[in-house]
């Protein structure tokens, strides 16, 4: 590799073919990229070419190497072997600043915005020199209007929904006017309408401005809907490169997993194949949990307040029975996060009660829900589901040390034995139980959280966005485990903005709107039009 673009060359310049006619060089090319992390080969001699004026899909399971590959392109990792070419010229991208100077930008799956800062402050973060606040705010408004990414420049990010926070990330990238825009699982926290708006923005960026976009995703429907070509990665290698209009969901799923997947299954519905979801509703209704099962979780008239006097929960009431999955559906930002926080002992109710097996549990008290038999799969596994700098073993057992302790001391031998048992039982892919949590793929991190929570045999399991950001294989595993937990008698509260996931997993569906349960329906009563109206605030 060379240190920068060759002297005298201009990014975006045309290359000349054998016949002497000019043809535009690709936006970027990766040749033979290899990257190892210890004994793990994350990328194995990967070739990838992305043309200007195209949306290129990068598809694969978690751990397939797709994010690592893009982090190499962004200068966040250094390849052990291989070459990068931008606009036909070999380059060395030593760090993210160099990547930005060369016209590369990335919207990461886990947002880099700072909640305490205002929108315009986040957008200008890292820029050199004195920042003109008024000009920055005008830029935010102008970019928002141009691309349909409206967000108030003076709003504090901590008060924004996840969808609005992503808009801030994209505006921050577009302000730097990149030639190449990379988006990592961009719809994992968006509603269907927000996702479609995002794809409209990407098409405008590509078709009207000639940029190149890489869309990293595990969702087959959005890859088929949004991209021109797709590169599928499996186990660190390129498994296939296809033109999107020449393929289908079955073929993509087969290339992703190396095996056939039934697209009438729960995991397929959870990745967005709505027609399959609708067709399967009547079949699934026969297995619904009987309504006479005992109530395990009961929430009555829950009221919670947030910063600035914002009402987060508004007399919310619901109940979950033994062996039942109750799905809470709603547009993101309508109280799902506060509900999960209450059940995680992170938020205290102003009024109302929570009961588990008939006993009232104090809210907002650390450890109270845990002691009452409530397990939690949090929405953001990095923020509250695990400690990235701790080992796999430590993350598996830090909530339940009694089993691995001898008196006042933790028995390391017991820790290792119990951790290895859970790794085997939940098929967690890790070099060892001493591996740092941050080294695991997103799917394996989620398996670990599942393993830890289910190993305690909870009476209630709160699953908040459990498949967010996961690939089809990991979704298949997580949905199967949730069903198995319910069949074993656990009362499962499923909180998700993935409507297909709600419809295929839930015995009953409750619609949340502005912190209140607007209505409920059983699985066999589910009507998509009625559900959509309720999610928009119209009582059925």
C-alpha positions as CSV (number, residue, x, y, z in Angstrom):
1,X,0.0,0.0,0.0
2,X,1.1,3.6,-0.6
3,X,0.6,6.3,2.0
4,X,-1.9,8.5,0.1
5,X,-3.4,9.0,-3.3
6,X,-0.6,9.0,-5.9
7,X,1.0,12.3,-6.6
8,X,-0.8,14.3,-9.2
9,X,-3.8,12.0,-9.2
10,X,-7.3,13.3,-8.6
11,X,-9.9,11.3,-6.7
12,X,-12.7,10.4,-9.0
13,X,-10.5,10.6,-12.1
14,X,-11.3,8.3,-15.0
15,X,-9.2,5.3,-15.9
16,X,-8.4,4.3,-19.4
17,X,-9.2,0.9,-20.8
18,X,-7.2,-1.1,-23.4
19,X,-9.0,0.5,-26.3
20,X,-8.1,4.0,-25.0
21,X,-11.6,5.0,-24.1
22,X,-12.1,6.6,-20.7
23,X,-14.3,4.8,-18.2
24,X,-14.9,5.9,-14.6
25,X,-12.9,4.1,-11.9
26,X,-14.9,2.4,-9.1
27,X,-15.5,4.4,-6.0
28,X,-13.3,2.0,-4.1
29,X,-11.8,-1.5,-4.5
30,X,-10.5,-3.9,-1.8
31,X,-8.1,-6.6,-2.9
32,X,-7.1,-9.6,-0.8
33,X,-8.0,-7.9,2.5
34,X,-7.0,-10.2,5.4
35,X,-7.5,-9.3,9.1
36,X,-6.8,-11.5,12.2
37,X,-7.6,-10.9,15.8
38,X,-5.5,-13.5,17.6
39,X,-6.5,-16.9,16.3
40,X,-9.7,-15.5,14.7
41,X,-9.6,-14.7,11.0
42,X,-12.2,-11.9,10.7
43,X,-11.5,-11.2,7.0
44,X,-9.9,-13.8,4.7
45,X,-8.5,-12.5,1.4
46,X,-11.7,-10.4,0.7
47,X,-12.2,-8.7,-2.6
48,X,-14.9,-6.0,-2.9
49,X,-15.6,-3.4,-5.6
50,X,-18.2,-0.6,-5.2
51,X,-19.1,1.6,-8.1
52,X,-19.9,5.3,-8.0
53,X,-23.7,5.9,-8.3
54,X,-24.7,2.6,-6.7
55,X,-26.1,1.4,-3.4
56,X,-24.1,-1.7,-2.7
57,X,-25.4,-4.2,-0.1
58,X,-23.0,-6.0,2.2
59,X,-24.9,-9.0,3.7
60,X,-23.9,-11.6,6.2
61,X,-24.4,-13.0,9.6
62,X,-23.0,-11.3,12.7
63,X,-19.3,-12.3,12.7
64,X,-19.1,-12.8,9.0
65,X,-16.5,-10.0,8.7
66,X,-18.6,-7.3,7.0
67,X,-18.2,-4.6,9.7
68,X,-14.5,-5.4,10.2
69,X,-14.0,-5.0,6.5
70,X,-15.6,-1.5,6.5
71,X,-13.7,-0.5,9.6
72,X,-10.5,-1.3,7.7
73,X,-11.7,1.0,4.9
74,X,-12.4,3.7,7.5
75,X,-8.9,3.4,9.1
76,X,-10.3,2.0,12.3
77,X,-8.4,-1.2,11.8
78,X,-5.2,-2.0,9.8
79,X,-5.4,-4.9,7.4
80,X,-2.7,-7.6,7.8
81,X,-2.6,-8.0,4.1
82,X,-4.3,-6.6,1.0
83,X,-4.7,-3.3,-0.9
84,X,-7.2,-0.5,-0.9
85,X,-7.8,1.6,-4.0
86,X,-9.9,4.8,-4.1
87,X,-11.1,6.1,-7.5
88,X,-8.5,3.8,-9.1
89,X,-5.5,4.8,-7.0
90,X,-3.8,2.8,-4.2
91,X,-4.0,4.4,-0.8
92,X,-3.0,3.8,2.8
93,X,-5.8,4.8,5.2
94,X,-4.0,5.1,8.6
95,X,-6.8,6.5,10.7
96,X,-10.4,7.9,10.5
97,X,-9.2,11.5,10.0
98,X,-7.3,10.3,6.9
99,X,-10.4,8.5,5.7
100,X,-12.6,11.6,6.2
101,X,-10.0,13.7,4.2
102,X,-10.4,11.1,1.4
103,X,-14.2,11.4,1.3
104,X,-15.2,8.4,3.4
105,X,-17.9,8.5,6.1
106,X,-19.7,5.9,8.2
107,X,-22.9,5.9,10.2
108,X,-22.2,3.2,12.8
109,X,-24.8,0.8,14.2
110,X,-24.1,2.0,17.8
111,X,-24.4,5.8,17.6
112,X,-21.5,8.1,18.5
113,X,-23.6,11.1,19.4
114,X,-23.2,12.6,22.9
115,X,-26.6,12.8,24.6
116,X,-25.8,15.8,26.7
117,X,-24.9,18.0,23.7
118,X,-27.3,19.8,21.3
119,X,-27.8,18.6,17.8
120,X,-25.6,21.2,16.1
121,X,-22.8,20.6,18.7
122,X,-22.8,16.9,17.8
123,X,-22.8,17.6,14.1
124,X,-19.7,19.9,14.4
125,X,-17.9,17.8,17.0
126,X,-14.3,17.2,15.9
127,X,-14.1,20.1,13.5
128,X,-11.1,22.4,13.9
129,X,-11.2,26.1,14.6
130,X,-13.9,28.2,16.1
131,X,-17.4,27.0,15.5
132,X,-20.1,29.5,14.4
133,X,-23.1,28.2,16.3
134,X,-25.7,30.1,14.2
135,X,-24.1,28.9,10.9
136,X,-23.9,25.3,12.2
137,X,-27.6,25.4,13.2
138,X,-28.5,26.8,9.7
139,X,-26.5,24.0,8.1
140,X,-28.4,21.4,10.1
141,X,-31.7,22.9,9.1
142,X,-30.6,23.1,5.4
143,X,-29.3,19.5,5.3
144,X,-32.4,18.3,7.1
145,X,-34.7,20.0,4.6
146,X,-32.7,18.9,1.6
147,X,-32.6,15.2,2.5
148,X,-35.8,14.8,4.6
149,X,-33.9,14.5,7.9
150,X,-35.5,17.3,9.8
151,X,-34.4,17.6,13.4
152,X,-34.2,20.8,15.6
153,X,-30.6,22.0,15.7
154,X,-30.9,23.2,19.3
155,X,-32.5,20.1,20.7
156,X,-30.5,18.0,23.2
157,X,-29.8,14.6,21.8
158,X,-30.8,12.9,25.1
159,X,-34.4,14.1,24.4
160,X,-34.5,12.6,20.9
161,X,-35.9,9.3,19.8
162,X,-33.4,6.7,18.4
163,X,-34.7,7.5,14.9
164,X,-34.0,11.2,15.4
165,X,-30.5,10.4,16.8
166,X,-29.7,8.5,13.6
167,X,-30.7,11.6,11.6
168,X,-28.1,13.5,13.5
169,X,-25.5,10.9,12.6
170,X,-26.4,11.1,8.9
171,X,-26.4,14.9,8.9
172,X,-23.0,14.9,10.6
173,X,-21.7,12.7,7.8
174,X,-23.3,14.6,4.9
175,X,-22.0,17.9,6.3
176,X,-18.5,16.6,5.4
177,X,-19.7,16.0,1.8
178,X,-18.3,12.4,1.5
179,X,-17.9,10.6,-1.8
180,X,-18.5,7.2,-0.1
181,X,-21.1,6.8,2.6
182,X,-21.2,3.5,4.7
183,X,-24.2,2.7,6.9
184,X,-24.0,-0.2,9.4
185,X,-27.4,-1.7,10.2
186,X,-29.1,1.7,9.7
187,X,-32.7,0.5,10.3
188,X,-32.2,-1.5,13.4
189,X,-33.8,1.3,15.5
190,X,-36.2,2.7,12.9
191,X,-39.9,2.1,12.2
192,X,-40.9,0.9,8.8
193,X,-41.9,4.4,7.7
194,X,-38.6,5.8,8.9
195,X,-36.7,3.0,7.1
196,X,-38.4,3.9,3.8
197,X,-37.6,7.5,4.3
198,X,-34.0,6.6,4.8
199,X,-33.9,4.6,1.6
200,X,-35.4,7.5,-0.3
201,X,-32.6,9.7,1.0
202,X,-29.9,7.1,0.0
203,X,-31.4,6.9,-3.6
204,X,-31.2,10.7,-3.8
205,X,-27.6,10.8,-2.6
206,X,-26.7,8.1,-5.2
207,X,-28.8,9.1,-8.2
208,X,-28.7,12.9,-8.0
209,X,-25.2,13.3,-6.6
210,X,-23.2,10.4,-7.9
211,X,-22.0,9.2,-4.5
212,X,-21.4,5.5,-3.5
213,X,-23.3,4.0,-0.6
214,X,-22.6,0.8,1.2
215,X,-25.5,-0.7,3.1
216,X,-24.5,-3.2,5.7
217,X,-27.5,-5.2,6.7
218,X,-28.9,-8.6,7.8
219,X,-32.4,-7.8,6.6
220,X,-33.2,-9.5,3.3
221,X,-36.2,-7.3,2.5
222,X,-34.3,-4.0,2.8
223,X,-31.3,-5.4,0.8
224,X,-33.8,-6.4,-2.0
225,X,-35.6,-3.1,-1.8
226,X,-32.7,-0.6,-1.5
227,X,-29.6,-2.0,-3.3
228,X,-28.3,-2.4,-6.8
229,X,-25.8,-5.2,-6.1
230,X,-25.1,-7.4,-3.1
231,X,-21.9,-8.9,-1.7
232,X,-22.6,-11.8,0.7
233,X,-20.0,-12.7,3.3
234,X,-19.8,-15.9,5.2
235,X,-17.1,-16.9,7.8
236,X,-14.8,-14.0,6.8
237,X,-14.9,-14.7,3.0
238,X,-17.0,-13.5,0.1
239,X,-19.6,-16.2,-0.6
240,X,-21.3,-14.5,-3.6
241,X,-21.7,-11.2,-5.5
242,X,-25.1,-10.8,-7.2
243,X,-27.2,-8.2,-9.0
244,X,-30.1,-7.5,-6.7
245,X,-32.7,-7.6,-9.4
246,X,-31.5,-11.1,-10.4
247,X,-31.9,-12.7,-6.9
248,X,-34.5,-13.3,-4.2
249,X,-34.7,-13.8,-0.5
250,X,-34.3,-17.6,-0.6
251,X,-31.1,-17.4,-2.5
252,X,-29.7,-14.6,-0.3
253,X,-30.5,-16.5,2.9
254,X,-28.9,-19.7,1.5
255,X,-25.7,-17.8,0.7
256,X,-25.7,-16.1,4.1
257,X,-26.0,-19.3,6.1
258,X,-24.6,-22.0,3.7
259,X,-27.9,-23.8,4.1
260,X,-31.6,-23.5,3.2
261,X,-33.9,-21.5,5.5
262,X,-37.7,-21.8,5.5
263,X,-39.0,-18.4,4.7
264,X,-42.3,-19.3,6.4
265,X,-40.4,-19.5,9.7
266,X,-40.4,-17.0,12.6
267,X,-36.9,-15.9,11.9
268,X,-37.7,-15.1,8.2
269,X,-40.7,-13.0,9.3
270,X,-38.5,-11.2,11.8
271,X,-36.3,-10.0,9.0
272,X,-39.1,-8.3,7.2
273,X,-41.0,-10.8,5.0
274,X,-44.4,-9.4,5.8
275,X,-46.4,-11.5,3.4
276,X,-45.1,-14.6,5.1
277,X,-46.0,-13.2,8.5
278,X,-49.6,-12.5,7.4
279,X,-50.0,-16.0,6.0
280,X,-48.7,-17.6,9.1
281,X,-50.9,-15.8,11.6
282,X,-53.9,-18.2,11.4
283,X,-51.6,-21.2,11.6
284,X,-49.8,-19.8,14.7
285,X,-53.1,-19.0,16.5
286,X,-53.7,-22.6,17.3
287,X,-50.7,-22.7,19.6
288,X,-51.7,-19.6,21.7
289,X,-51.4,-19.8,25.5
290,X,-54.8,-20.5,27.2
291,X,-56.3,-17.4,28.8
292,X,-56.7,-19.3,32.1
293,X,-53.0,-19.5,32.8
294,X,-52.1,-17.8,36.1
295,X,-51.0,-14.1,35.9
296,X,-47.2,-13.8,36.7
297,X,-46.5,-10.2,35.9
298,X,-49.1,-7.4,36.6
299,X,-48.5,-3.7,36.1
300,X,-51.3,-1.4,37.3
301,X,-51.7,2.3,36.4
302,X,-47.9,2.9,36.1
303,X,-46.9,6.6,35.9
304,X,-43.3,7.7,35.4
305,X,-41.8,11.1,34.7
306,X,-38.7,12.1,32.8
307,X,-36.5,15.2,32.6
308,X,-38.3,18.5,32.2
309,X,-41.6,17.1,33.5
310,X,-42.1,14.8,30.5
311,X,-44.6,12.0,31.3
312,X,-43.0,8.8,30.1
313,X,-45.6,6.3,31.2
314,X,-49.3,7.4,31.5
315,X,-51.3,5.0,33.7
316,X,-50.0,2.0,31.8
317,X,-51.5,-1.3,32.8
318,X,-50.8,-4.8,31.5
319,X,-50.5,-8.4,32.6
320,X,-48.5,-11.4,31.3
321,X,-49.5,-15.0,32.1
322,X,-47.4,-18.0,32.7
323,X,-46.1,-19.5,29.5
324,X,-47.3,-16.5,27.5
325,X,-45.5,-14.1,25.2
326,X,-47.2,-10.6,25.3
327,X,-45.9,-8.4,22.6
328,X,-45.8,-4.7,23.1
329,X,-46.1,-3.0,19.7
330,X,-45.8,0.7,18.9
331,X,-43.9,3.4,17.0
332,X,-40.5,3.9,18.6
333,X,-40.5,6.6,21.3
334,X,-43.9,5.9,22.8
335,X,-42.8,4.6,26.2
336,X,-41.1,1.3,25.3
337,X,-37.8,2.3,26.8
338,X,-39.2,3.6,30.1
339,X,-41.3,0.4,30.4
340,X,-38.1,-1.7,30.0
341,X,-36.3,0.6,32.5
342,X,-39.0,0.2,35.1
343,X,-38.7,-3.6,34.8
344,X,-34.9,-3.3,35.0
345,X,-35.0,-1.3,38.3
346,X,-33.5,1.7,36.5
347,X,-36.6,3.9,36.7
348,X,-38.9,4.5,39.7
349,X,-42.7,4.9,39.2
350,X,-44.3,8.0,40.5
351,X,-47.4,6.0,41.1
352,X,-48.8,2.6,40.2
353,X,-47.6,-0.9,41.1
354,X,-45.6,-3.8,39.7
355,X,-46.4,-7.3,41.0
356,X,-44.6,-10.6,40.2
357,X,-46.4,-13.7,41.3
358,X,-48.8,-11.6,43.4
359,X,-46.1,-9.8,45.3
360,X,-45.5,-6.1,44.9
361,X,-41.9,-5.2,43.8
362,X,-40.5,-1.8,44.6
363,X,-39.4,0.0,41.4
364,X,-36.2,2.0,41.0
365,X,-34.4,-0.1,43.7
366,X,-31.2,-1.8,42.3
367,X,-31.6,-5.6,42.4
368,X,-35.3,-5.6,43.4
369,X,-36.5,-7.0,40.1
370,X,-33.6,-9.4,39.9
371,X,-34.5,-10.7,43.3
372,X,-38.2,-11.0,42.3
373,X,-37.3,-13.3,39.5
374,X,-37.3,-10.9,36.6
375,X,-34.7,-11.4,33.8
376,X,-34.0,-8.6,31.3
377,X,-32.6,-8.6,27.7
378,X,-32.0,-4.9,27.3
379,X,-32.4,-2.9,24.1
380,X,-28.8,-1.8,24.1
381,X,-26.7,-4.8,25.1
382,X,-23.5,-2.6,25.1
383,X,-24.9,0.1,27.4
384,X,-26.7,-2.1,30.0
385,X,-26.5,-5.7,28.9
386,X,-22.9,-6.4,29.4
387,X,-19.5,-5.0,30.3
388,X,-17.3,-4.9,27.2
389,X,-14.0,-4.9,29.0
390,X,-14.9,-7.9,31.2
391,X,-14.4,-11.5,30.0
392,X,-17.1,-13.8,28.7
393,X,-17.1,-15.7,32.0
394,X,-17.4,-12.6,34.1
395,X,-20.3,-11.3,31.9
396,X,-22.1,-14.6,32.2
397,X,-22.0,-14.8,36.0
398,X,-21.8,-11.3,37.5
399,X,-25.5,-11.2,38.4
400,X,-25.5,-14.5,40.2
401,X,-22.2,-15.2,42.1
402,X,-23.7,-17.4,44.8
403,X,-23.5,-20.5,42.7
404,X,-19.8,-20.0,42.0
405,X,-18.7,-18.7,45.4
406,X,-17.1,-20.4,48.4
407,X,-17.9,-18.4,51.5
408,X,-17.0,-14.8,50.8
409,X,-14.8,-15.5,47.8
410,X,-15.5,-16.3,44.2
411,X,-14.2,-19.7,43.2
412,X,-12.4,-19.2,39.9
413,X,-12.6,-22.9,39.0
414,X,-16.4,-22.9,39.5
415,X,-16.6,-19.7,37.4
416,X,-14.8,-21.4,34.5
417,X,-16.8,-24.6,34.7
418,X,-20.2,-22.8,34.8
419,X,-19.2,-20.4,32.0
420,X,-18.0,-23.2,29.8
421,X,-21.3,-25.1,30.4
422,X,-23.3,-22.0,29.3
423,X,-21.1,-21.4,26.3
424,X,-21.8,-25.0,25.2
425,X,-25.5,-24.9,26.0
426,X,-26.1,-21.6,24.2
427,X,-23.6,-22.2,21.4
428,X,-21.7,-19.0,22.0
429,X,-18.8,-18.7,19.6
430,X,-15.8,-17.6,21.5
431,X,-12.1,-18.6,21.6
432,X,-12.4,-19.1,25.4
433,X,-14.3,-17.9,28.4
434,X,-11.4,-15.6,29.1
435,X,-12.0,-13.6,25.9
436,X,-13.0,-10.0,26.4
437,X,-16.7,-9.4,25.7
438,X,-16.0,-6.7,23.1
439,X,-14.3,-9.3,20.9
440,X,-17.5,-11.2,20.3
441,X,-19.9,-10.5,17.4
442,X,-23.2,-8.9,18.1
443,X,-25.1,-12.2,17.7
444,X,-22.8,-13.9,20.2
445,X,-23.1,-11.1,22.6
446,X,-26.8,-11.4,22.5
447,X,-26.6,-15.2,23.0
448,X,-24.5,-14.5,26.1
449,X,-27.1,-12.1,27.5
450,X,-29.8,-14.7,26.8
451,X,-27.7,-17.4,28.5
452,X,-27.1,-15.3,31.6
453,X,-30.7,-14.3,32.0
454,X,-32.3,-17.8,31.3
455,X,-29.7,-19.6,33.4
456,X,-31.3,-18.0,36.5
457,X,-34.7,-19.6,35.6
458,X,-36.7,-16.4,35.8
459,X,-40.4,-16.2,36.4
460,X,-40.6,-13.2,34.0
461,X,-38.4,-12.4,31.0
462,X,-38.3,-8.8,29.6
463,X,-37.1,-9.0,26.0
464,X,-36.5,-5.5,24.7
465,X,-35.7,-5.3,20.9
466,X,-34.1,-8.8,21.2
467,X,-33.2,-9.2,17.6
468,X,-32.1,-5.6,16.9
469,X,-29.1,-5.6,14.7
470,X,-28.9,-9.4,14.4
471,X,-28.6,-11.4,11.2
472,X,-31.0,-14.2,10.1
473,X,-29.1,-16.9,11.8
474,X,-28.9,-15.1,15.2
475,X,-32.6,-14.1,14.8
476,X,-33.5,-17.8,14.3
477,X,-31.7,-18.7,17.5
478,X,-33.1,-15.9,19.6
479,X,-36.7,-16.4,18.5
480,X,-36.4,-20.1,19.2
481,X,-35.0,-19.5,22.7
482,X,-37.8,-17.1,23.5
483,X,-40.4,-19.6,22.4
484,X,-38.7,-22.3,24.4
485,X,-38.7,-20.1,27.5
486,X,-42.4,-19.5,27.2
487,X,-43.1,-23.2,26.7
488,X,-41.1,-23.8,29.9
489,X,-43.5,-21.6,31.7
490,X,-41.7,-18.2,31.7
491,X,-43.9,-15.1,31.3
492,X,-42.3,-13.2,28.4
493,X,-42.8,-9.5,27.8
494,X,-41.6,-8.8,24.3
495,X,-41.0,-5.1,23.6
496,X,-40.2,-4.5,19.9
497,X,-40.6,-2.0,17.1
498,X,-40.3,-4.9,14.6
499,X,-44.0,-5.5,13.8
500,X,-43.3,-8.8,12.1
501,X,-41.4,-10.1,15.2
502,X,-44.4,-9.1,17.4
503,X,-46.9,-10.7,15.2
504,X,-45.1,-14.1,14.8
505,X,-44.0,-14.5,18.4
506,X,-46.8,-13.1,20.5
507,X,-49.8,-14.9,22.0
508,X,-51.3,-11.5,22.6
509,X,-50.4,-8.0,21.3
510,X,-50.7,-4.8,23.3
511,X,-50.3,-1.4,21.5
512,X,-48.4,1.3,23.4
513,X,-49.0,4.9,22.5
514,X,-47.6,7.9,24.4
515,X,-46.9,5.8,27.4
516,X,-50.3,4.2,27.6
517,X,-51.7,0.8,26.5
518,X,-54.2,1.8,23.9
519,X,-55.6,-1.6,23.3
520,X,-55.0,-5.4,23.2
521,X,-55.8,-8.2,20.8
522,X,-55.1,-11.9,20.8
523,X,-53.1,-13.5,18.0
524,X,-56.2,-14.8,16.2
525,X,-57.8,-11.4,16.4
526,X,-54.8,-9.6,14.9
527,X,-55.7,-7.3,12.0
528,X,-52.9,-5.3,10.4
529,X,-55.1,-2.3,9.5
530,X,-56.5,-2.1,13.1
531,X,-53.0,-2.5,14.5
532,X,-51.6,0.2,12.3
533,X,-54.4,2.6,13.4
534,X,-53.8,1.9,17.0
535,X,-50.1,2.5,16.7
536,X,-50.9,5.9,15.2
537,X,-53.0,6.8,18.3
538,X,-56.5,5.8,17.0
539,X,-58.4,3.6,19.5
540,X,-59.9,0.6,17.8
